């Protein structure tokens, strides 16, 4: 089982990696929407 308990995004979102982080978040949200990732 995989459990996602939370994490701090502020450092990622203020760095030069913000666009890559947004892509990752969108991907994870699409998995949730499709029922492949539950939280």
Beta strands, then each sheet from edge to edge (+ up, - down):
end
